[in-house]
Amino acid sequence: MVKESVKDMTAQELNEKLKDYNEEMRNLRVQAVMGQMENKKRKWFVRKKIAQIKTILHEYKLEIRKLEPVKSKQVENKKDEKRKEK
């Protein structure tokens, strides 16, 4: 499975991920209170991901970051073929 960077996601995908991470953070808080938390670093990781996603969404809102169409693999393959020909 290929890791998809948060920076490469569309706004809709970011909103879905944000919802998932917020739910996971809620669950981690409950686990921490009950003393059932197995991986304490996961809470740190989720908090950082939430911050990254909110930052990127805010950049879209301020038009610092432009919504660009996702490049298809076909376009990238054509570029690779042209490089090989040279």
trRosetta pair geometry for C-beta under 8 A, 3 or more apart (Angstrom, degrees):
i j d omega theta_ij theta_ji phi_ij phi_ji
4 8 6.0 -120 -175 74 81 118
4 9 6.5 87 144 -69 116 93
5 8 4.6 85 66 4 92 104
5 9 7.5 -146 97 -21 53 83
6 9 5.9 -46 -158 11 40 118
6 14 7.0 81 -167 -111 84 95
6 17 7.3 -156 -121 109 93 164
6 49 7.1 178 -73 -152 145 81
6 52 5.3 77 94 130 164 125
6 53 6.0 -110 -161 -81 130 74
6 56 6.4 -168 142 -15 103 155
7 56 6.7 -158 -105 -108 58 138
8 70 7.3 76 175 -123 86 101
9 13 4.0 -124 -173 93 109 125
9 14 5.1 139 107 -58 123 79
9 17 6.9 0 170 -7 173 140
10 13 4.8 95 53 10 75 103
10 14 7.0 -135 97 -7 39 89
10 67 7.3 54 -145 -151 77 101
10 70 6.9 -75 -57 -43 100 114
11 14 5.5 -53 -148 35 32 115
11 15 6.5 34 154 -21 65 103
11 57 6.7 103 -139 -118 87 83
11 60 5.7 152 -93 175 116 173
11 67 6.3 -41 -25 -107 114 122
12 15 5.8 -52 -150 33 31 111
12 16 6.6 31 151 -17 63 104
13 16 5.7 -54 -150 36 34 112
13 17 6.3 34 152 -18 67 106
14 17 5.7 -55 -146 39 32 111
14 18 6.2 37 153 -24 65 106
14 53 5.2 164 -168 -155 95 98
14 56 6.2 -131 -130 92 150 122
14 57 5.7 179 127 -69 139 100
15 18 5.5 -50 -146 33 31 115
15 19 6.5 34 154 -20 62 103
15 57 7.3 97 -72 -103 75 136
16 19 5.8 -53 -153 33 32 112
16 20 6.5 31 150 -17 64 106
17 20 5.5 -55 -150 37 34 113
17 21 6.1 29 155 -16 69 107
17 49 7.6 -104 155 159 113 115
17 53 5.9 -158 96 -107 111 146
18 21 5.9 -55 -143 40 29 107
18 22 6.2 32 156 -21 64 106
18 50 6.6 94 -138 -132 76 72
18 53 4.7 -171 -79 128 95 146
18 54 7.0 107 -121 -63 128 72
18 57 7.4 -7 -54 -32 149 145
19 22 5.9 -54 -147 34 28 111
19 23 6.5 27 154 -17 62 106
20 23 5.9 -59 -153 36 30 110
20 24 6.3 28 151 -18 65 108
21 24 5.4 -53 -144 38 35 113
21 25 6.2 40 154 -24 66 103
21 46 5.3 169 -161 -163 94 90
21 49 5.4 -145 -121 100 150 116
21 50 5.0 -169 124 -74 134 87
21 53 7.0 159 29 10 148 147
22 25 5.6 -51 -147 33 31 113
22 26 6.6 37 151 -22 62 101
22 50 6.7 102 -71 -114 70 125
23 26 5.6 -49 -153 30 33 115
23 27 6.7 31 150 -15 64 105
24 27 5.6 -55 -152 38 35 112
24 28 6.3 36 150 -21 67 106
24 46 5.4 -141 104 -129 116 144
25 28 5.5 -52 -145 36 33 113
25 29 6.5 39 154 -23 64 101
25 43 7.2 96 -131 -141 72 72
25 46 5.1 -178 -77 131 86 132
25 47 6.8 103 -115 -74 124 67
25 50 6.7 -1 -45 -46 145 144
26 29 5.9 -53 -153 30 30 112
26 30 6.8 28 151 -16 62 104
27 30 5.8 -54 -152 35 34 111
27 31 6.3 35 151 -19 66 107
28 31 5.5 -53 -146 38 34 114
28 32 6.3 38 153 -24 66 103
28 37 6.7 61 -161 -114 73 113
28 42 6.4 -154 -112 105 134 104
28 43 4.7 166 158 -94 142 91
28 46 6.5 169 -4 35 155 153
29 32 5.6 -52 -148 32 31 113
29 33 6.5 29 154 -17 64 105
29 43 7.8 112 -66 -127 57 121
30 33 5.9 -56 -151 36 32 110
30 34 6.2 15 157 -6 66 113
31 34 6.0 -67 -143 48 28 102
31 36 4.6 -97 -154 77 80 92
31 37 4.3 112 129 -74 107 74
31 38 7.9 -56 171 0 139 67
32 35 7.7 35 -179 -71 28 29
32 37 4.8 21 -84 -38 60 138
32 40 7.9 88 -105 -119 103 82
32 43 6.9 39 -60 -77 131 152
37 40 5.9 79 134 -83 126 68
37 42 8.0 -157 -166 49 102 111
37 43 7.3 -14 -150 -36 141 122
39 42 4.2 73 104 -17 110 112
40 43 6.1 -41 -171 20 49 111
40 44 7.5 46 139 -11 67 103
41 44 5.3 -52 -159 38 51 116
41 45 6.1 54 145 -24 76 104
42 45 5.5 -54 -147 37 35 114
42 46 6.2 33 156 -19 68 105
43 46 6.0 -53 -145 36 28 108
43 47 6.4 30 155 -20 62 108
44 47 5.9 -58 -150 35 28 112
44 48 6.5 26 154 -17 64 107
45 48 5.9 -59 -152 36 30 110
45 49 6.4 28 153 -18 66 107
46 49 5.7 -53 -147 36 33 111
46 50 6.4 37 153 -22 65 103
47 50 5.8 -52 -151 33 31 113
47 51 6.6 31 151 -18 62 105
48 51 5.6 -55 -151 36 34 113
48 52 6.4 37 151 -22 66 103
49 52 5.6 -50 -148 33 34 114
49 53 6.3 31 156 -17 66 105
50 53 6.0 -57 -148 38 29 108
50 54 6.3 27 156 -16 65 109
51 54 5.9 -56 -144 39 29 109
51 55 6.2 33 156 -23 64 107
52 55 5.8 -58 -152 34 28 113
52 56 6.5 22 155 -15 65 107
53 56 5.9 -56 -149 37 31 108
53 57 6.3 29 155 -16 66 108
54 57 5.8 -56 -145 40 31 110
54 58 6.2 33 155 -20 65 107
55 58 5.8 -58 -149 37 28 111
55 59 6.5 31 151 -21 64 104
56 59 5.5 -51 -150 33 34 114
56 60 6.7 37 150 -20 64 99
56 65 6.6 -40 -157 46 70 163
57 60 5.6 -48 -153 32 36 113
57 61 6.5 38 148 -21 64 104
58 61 5.4 -50 -149 34 37 116
58 62 6.3 23 156 -7 68 107
59 62 6.0 -60 -141 47 31 101
59 64 4.2 -82 -157 65 84 110
59 65 3.9 52 131 5 117 110
60 63 7.4 24 -178 -81 32 36
60 64 7.9 -73 -52 48 20 72
60 65 5.5 -50 -71 75 58 98
60 67 6.2 57 -139 -59 111 92
63 66 7.0 31 -161 -86 70 66
71 75 5.3 -106 -170 67 93 131
71 76 6.1 92 139 -46 122 98
72 75 5.2 102 62 1 78 97
72 76 7.4 -148 100 2 46 87
73 76 5.5 -56 -151 42 42 112
73 77 6.0 46 150 -25 72 105
74 77 5.6 -53 -146 35 31 113
74 78 6.5 34 154 -21 63 102
75 78 5.8 -52 -152 32 32 112
75 79 6.7 32 150 -19 63 103
76 79 5.7 -52 -153 33 36 112
76 80 6.5 37 150 -19 66 104
77 80 5.5 -52 -150 35 35 113
77 81 6.4 37 151 -22 66 103
78 81 5.6 -51 -149 33 34 113
78 82 6.5 35 152 -20 65 102
79 82 5.8 -53 -151 34 33 111
79 83 6.6 35 151 -20 64 104
80 83 5.7 -54 -151 34 33 113
80 84 6.5 33 152 -20 65 105
81 84 5.7 -55 -151 34 33 112
81 85 6.5 36 151 -24 65 103
82 85 5.7 -51 -151 30 34 113
82 86 6.9 31 153 -19 64 101
83 86 6.0 -55 -155 31 34 107
